[in-house]
Every structure is written in structure tokens, then in C-alpha cells.
Amino acid sequence: MHTLKIEVPESVLLATGQSREEFIREAKSLLAAKLFEMGCLSSGKAAEICGMHRVDFIFAVGKMGIPVIQLDEEELKREFQDV
């Protein structure tokens, strides 16, 4: 596994009031959520970044207001065609 290092000034960490571990955990979650929202990562790969199970990740991003299923208008019509 390769590691990516992102440098953040200590002042940013202090401004959040979080411990280093809390900041890292939240930063990973937010990065994974954004990459998932943009369609760059699957829910499974995004969950890996967070160290979560896929289902837990899906519930977490849903609570953030990020759609977990993105259907276009035609797909929505097909989904509700027989309802």
C-alpha cells in the first residue's frame, strides 16, 4: 500500500480543537465522501479510506446529505414505470 502525505499547518489542527487522531479520521472521511460524491470512487473504495464497512459508509454519507444512488431522469422513469 502506498501512503499519501498531506501537510497541514499545526495552527489548522489547533483551530479545529480536535486531537490529531480525530482530525485525521475526519479528514479521511470528508475526502472519501467528496470523492464518492464526485463519482471518482465507489462506495467500497471510499469506505476503505475511512476504515469502515461499505454499508456503514453509505449510511454516513446519507446523513451528510450526499446521494448514495444517482439516477438520471430516464433511469428514474424506468424505476417507477411499474409502480
N, C-alpha and C positions, 0 to 999 in steps of 0.2 A: 504494500500500500504506500502510495506517495502522500506526503504531507504538504499542505499549503499553509504558509505562514503569512498572516496579515498583521502588520504592526499598527497598534493603536496607542496614542499618547496616554500616559498614566493619568493625565488630567481628565480624559474622557471617562475612564473607569471610575475615578473618584466622583465625577459629576453624576453618574448613574446611581451611586450609593449601593452598588452591588459588589459582592465579593468577586474575585477573579473567576472562580468556577461558575457562579451564577451568570456573569456577563458572557462567558464563553458558551454556556449552554443556550442562553437566549439568542446570542448572535448566530449560532448554528441553526437554531430553529427558524429564525427570521430569514436567513439566507435560503434554507431549504424550502420554506413556504413560498418565497418570492420566485425561486427557480421553478417550482412546481406550477405556480400561478401563470408564469410566462410560457409554460409548456416546454421548458428546457429539460426537465427531469420528470420521470414517472413518480407516482406516489411511493413506490417501493424504494427507488433510489433516494428520494428526498427523505424518507423515513430512516434510511441507513445513516445519512448525515447526522440526524438527530439522535441516533441510537434508540429508535422507537420501533415498535411493530407497525406495519403498514396501516392496520385498522385504527390504531391509536393516532397515527399521524393524520389520517383522513378526518377523524373526529376533531383533532386540534385545529386543522386549517379551516374546517367548517365553522368552528367557534370564532375564528378570526374573520369570518365573512368571505372567505375565498371559496369560490365554487369548486366542488370536487368532481363535478361532471359538467363538461362544456359541450353542449349540443347546439348546432346551428338551427336556423328556422326550419329547414327541410327535415332534419333529424327529429326535431320536436313534433312536427306534423305526423311523421311515421310512428313515433312512440305513442301518440294519443289518437291515432286513427281508429283503433278498435275499441276505444273506451266509450 
